[in-house]
């Protein structure tokens, strides 16, 4: 019986063809058949628009557009998981990659088998989310915020918010758990997944960006509240949903 995960489409983006060839070979050995390759940023964007890949492996250093900008462009039309490849092992670069919409960050040199394992982990999570959609309502409301789980978008007082995929996942999780104190570790598990390399600064960056988009005054938040030493709490809306 065929594995539905192996029917997924994967895009590999790196200007070093020996790297994309090596990853492709391991993916083929593992049963994947729908693989696209690009050696520059613009080609990656074009392939994403034309073929809607399920997972994207994206090098940070590209000859025309750097991977961070490619990620931003891709995030304007797809929420497919993006796994960054980089020769830089600096926390600042990791935070930048994850905060712009990336889902994982892998430092070169890397094990091709580990990369395939991480790809499959993202695909399993994606498959679970898709199969679980039928058990959720299409929209979730929290005061002035309304999340459309089918369209992966949120409006605030009727205005569409410009959210990255990671920001959407985090805000949706908060909206699904109003009033609960959520630790940073729990956010790691629920939003990033246990395989992702994240740190406290990454969480803080995403929280700050979310507050700037949903709070009346981001410096004095009333929706996403910091609970010192414990994590964060999404305030229960007052009125009929209280």
Secondary structure, 3 states (H helix, E strand, C coil): CCCHHHHCEEEEECCCHHHHHHHHHHHHHCCCCEEEEECCHHHHHHHHHHHCCCEEEEECCCCCCCHHHHHHHHHCCCCCEEEEEECCCCHHHHHHHHHCCCCEEEECCCCHHHHHHHHHHHHHHHHHHHHHHHHCCCEEEECCEEEECCCCEEEECCEECCCCHHHHHHHHHHHHCCCCEECHHHHHHHHHCCCCCCCHHHHHHHHHHHHHHHCCCHHHCCCEEEECCCEEEECCCCHHHC
